[in-house]
Amino acid sequence: MHRILRLCVLLAPVCIFQLARPLSAQAPLKSVMLWPNGAPGALGNAEVDKPRMYIFMPEKRSTSAAILVIPGGGYQGVALGFEGFQAARWLNQQGMPAFVLDYRVRPYRFPVEIDDGRRAMRLIRAHAADYGIDPNRLGAWGFSAGGHLASSLGTHCDNVTSSVTKVALSSDESAPALVDPVDRLSCKPDFMVLAYPVIAMEQSYAHSGSRRNLFGPNPDPKILHEYSNHLAVTEDTPPAFIFATTNDPVVPVENSLDFYRALERAHVHAELHIFDYSNHGCGLCGSILPLRVWPAQLRTWLIDRSFLPIDAPPLPAPEPNWPAWPRGLTGPGEF
């Protein structure tokens, strides 16, 4: 009993942080359903069937650029806290607007997850004037499986319509007049930030969990090839900042290496930061001394690419991770 009490005393500051932090994590200014009247392909009408994005606007903005943040979770959950809200807050502190995607995951299958990302990008662009952002300066920041979704937007959004639009166009000659105007906008990001991303789907170093959750137990080899995104890079793929660790125990670093090499061969601007460390899923990595500097490198890249001004508010201090799922929220990606 005395040992337990002593442990509680030693951990008190951490416990206080963990209790207090979710209150900050679950206070976005606004959330928007991607399809207010029901998402295409919905399996029901519960919260898990309603993809949405959370809108984070800075108190004082420094740029007209913005980022759609796509948390990871292996396509079976969405780490909305430390890979979503916390990243959005980090951007807000430097004056950049952010949108956090809570997308549908298992038991949903491809192309639902990708279509949720496409819809979010289009919806942001459709309301760019309302948000006070430039629709031609919209990035996608994905973590882990969210990195696969973000890189899919970067490689599979040229002249692509959503699956629901394709069905409408193929089934009804009058459908073009009925198609949601939002779905006519581009879903392609203008730049990408990929943190320890899943990229490959058919290679031996593919993340088997993400592949299984996205494509099912017996996927079509053609689809696996198509969505091994390093194989889909062209000269029109957006520039990218990539962060990974050499000995990532979950998503092998070859995913990041292959995507970087593909961008380099296509003469697309890319910057790759690989740390000689073993980690996966640390978000902004504020509690890991060797890795906590990577957000500073991202800030420098954003400034160099003119997405943040050189006089943007200062870099936020590193902080411990928020919980993976903010307490009290419900949504498609809830673990």
N, C-alpha and C positions, 0 to 999 in steps of 0.2 A: 504493500500500500504506500509506504514511504517513497519507494522507488518511482511509482506512478506519479505521485504528487511532485516529486523533484523533476520528473520529465516534463510535466505540464508547465512548471515554473520556467524551465529552460526554454521551452518552445513558445512561451506566451507572446512574444512579439510577432512570431510567424502566424500564430493562430489569429491574432487580432487582424493582421493584414488579410488573411484568407477570408475572414468574416466581413471585413469592410470592403474589400475590393469588388465583390460582385455587385454591390450597390452602384458603383461607378460603371461597371461593365454592362448593366442592364438599363442604362438611361440614354439610349439613342434619341435623337430629336424626333425622328419619324420613321415609320416602316411603311412600305408600299407592297401590295400584292402584285406579282408580275402579271397575273391575269385576274382582275377583280371579279370577273363573272365565272371563274372556274378554269383551272389549268387544263390544257389539252392532254389527253391520256391519263387523267386523274383516276386513281383506283377507288376513290371515295371522296368524302367531303370533310374529312377530319383535318386537324392542323398539319399532319404529315403530308397531306395532299395539296398544300397551298404554298408553293415557293414564293419567296419574298426577298426584298432587300431593305436594309436599314441605312438610313441617310445620316451622315455625319458632316455637319457644316462647321468650319472653324469660327471662333469668335471674331477673328480678324484674318481675312484671307490675304495671301501673298501672291497667288497665281490663279490663272484661268484654267490651268490643267486640273484633272481629277483622276481618281483611280477607283476601279471596281476591285475590291478585295475578295478573294475566293479562298476560304479556309479549306484545309484538307480534312481527311478522315477516312481514306481508303474507299470512298464511294459507299460507305456504310454508316457514316455519321458526318457531322460538320463541326469542326472545332471552332465554334463561333466566337468563343471568348478570346483566347490568346492569339489565335491566328486570324481573327476577324476584328472584333471591337477594339482590341488593344492596338492592332496595326493601324486601324482607322484613327484612333485617338493620337497615335504617334504622328500621322500625317497632318491631322488637324492642328497639333501643337506647332507645326511649321507653316501653317496657313493654307494647307491644301485640302479641298473637299474630298470626301471618301464615301463609298457605297459598299456595304458588306452584303454578300450574297448568301442566303440560306436556301440551298437547292435540294431537290428531291434525290434521295439515295435509295439503296436497297430497301425493299424489294423492287423498286423501279429499275429499269434497264435502259441501256442505250436505245434511242438517242435522247431520252428525256433529260438526263443530266446536262448534256451539251446544249440542248435547246433552252434549258433554264438560263444558262450562261448567255446564250445568244439574245434571249429576250431581255435580260437585264441590261446588256450593252445598248440595245436598241431603245429601250425605255429611257435610259439616261440621256441618250442623244435626242430623243423626241422631246424631252423636257429640259434641254440644256439651257435655254433662255430663262426658264423658271429658277434653275439652280445657279445661274450666273456663271456658267462654265463654257469653255470652248469645245464644241463637239468633235473638233479635230485634234484635241489634246487629251484624249481619254485613254488611260492605260488599264491593264489588267495585272493584278498582283496575286499569284497563286502559290499556295503552300502544299507540298506533297501531291496528293491526288488533285487538289485544287490547282497545282501547277500543270497537271495534265489537262485540266479543263481550260486554264488560261492559255496554254500553248495550243490547244485545239482551236480556240478563238483566233489565235494568231496565224494558224496554218489552214483552217477549214472554214473561213468566212468570206472568201472571194466568191461573189455571185451565189451565195448560199441562202436559201429560204428555210424557215423552220419546217419541221415535219408536218405540222398542222396546216401550214400554208400550202405545202405540196399536195396534201390530200384534198384541200378545197379546190385547188386549181385543176386537179385531175378528175374531179367528180362533178363539177358544175361549171358550165361555160360562162355563167354570169358571175362566178366566184371572184374574179379580179376586182369587181366593184365592192365586194363584201369583205375582202381581206382587210384585217386590221392595218391601218397605215403605218403603225409602229413597225410591223414586220417587213416593211419595204426599206427600212433604214439599214445601214451597215452595222454588222456585229463585230467588225474587226477592230481590235485595239490599235492605238497608235504607238504603243510601246508596251513591253512586258517586263515584269519582275517575277522571277521564278526562284522560289526558295525550296531547296532539296526536292526538286520536282520529280514526279513520275512522268516519264516521256515515252519509253518503249512499251509495247504490248505483245509483240511476237518474239522478242529476243529472250535468251536464257536469263538475262538479268532483269527482266520485267518484274514489276511488283505483282505477284500472283494474286494477292487479295484484291487489289484495285481492278485487275483484269477480270477476275471472277465476278466481283460485285457489279461491274459496269456491263459486261457482255454475257454473263451467265456461264454455266459449267461447260458448255459445248459451243464456243463462239465460232463464227465464220472466219476462216483464216484470212480472207480478203479484207474483212473489217479490221482485224488485228493489224494487218499490214498498213492499211490506210490510216489508222489512228496510232501508229508508232510515229509520233509527230516529227521526229528528226528526219524521217524519210519524206516528209511533206513540205520541208522548207524550200522556199524559192527566193528570188531576189526581191520579191514584194513582201516578204515576211517582216513584221515590225522589229525594230531593235530590241535587244533584251539585256537585262542584268540578271546574272545567275549566281546563286550562292549554294554551296554544298560542302560536305565534309568527306574526306578521303575514305574513311572507314565507316560510312553510314551503314548501320546494321539492318536497316529495313529496305531502303531504296538505294541500290548500288549507285555509286558515283558515276558509273558509265552512262547513266541516263543524262546527267548534266553535261558530261564530256561530249557525248554524241550530238546533243543538241547544239552545243557551242561550235563543234567542228562543222556541222551542217550550215550554221549561220555564217561562219567564216568562209566556207567554200562558196557560199552564195553572195559573198561580199556585203553581208548585212552587218551593221554595227552590233557588236556584242562584247560584253565584259563578263568575265568568269572569275569568281573568287572561291577558291577551294582551300579549306583549312585542314591541316594534318591533325584530324581529330575524329572521334567516333561518336556521332550523335544523329538522331533523327527526331524531328518534331519539336524543336525548341523555340519556334516562333522568332521573336526578336532576341532571344537567348540572353536576356539581361542578367541571369544568375550564373552564366558560364563564362568565366574570365577570358579564355582564348577566343570565344565566339561573339562576345558582346559588342565587338567593334564592327560587325558586319553592317548594322544599320547606318553607321557613320559613312561607310563606303557607298551604301545605296544613296544616301543624301548627296554625297559628292557627285555621283553619277547623274542624279536628277538635276543638279545644278549645272553640270557640264552639258547636259542635253537640253537645258533651258526650260525644264518643266518646273523647277523651283528657281526663284531669283537668288542671286548670291547674297542678298541682304535679308533672306527669309529669317523668321524667328529662329533662335539657336536650337541646336540638336537637343532633344530631350535626354535626360539622364537615364541610363539603363535601370530597369526595374524588374522584379520577379514576374513570372507569368501569371496572368489571370487564370481562373479555371477554364477548362475546355468548353464547358457549357454554362452560360450565365444562369444563375439561380432564378427561378420564377418564370423563365421564358419557355414557350413551346414553339415547335416548328418542325419542318421536314427533316432537318439534320440532327435532331435531339438524340443524344446517345442513350 
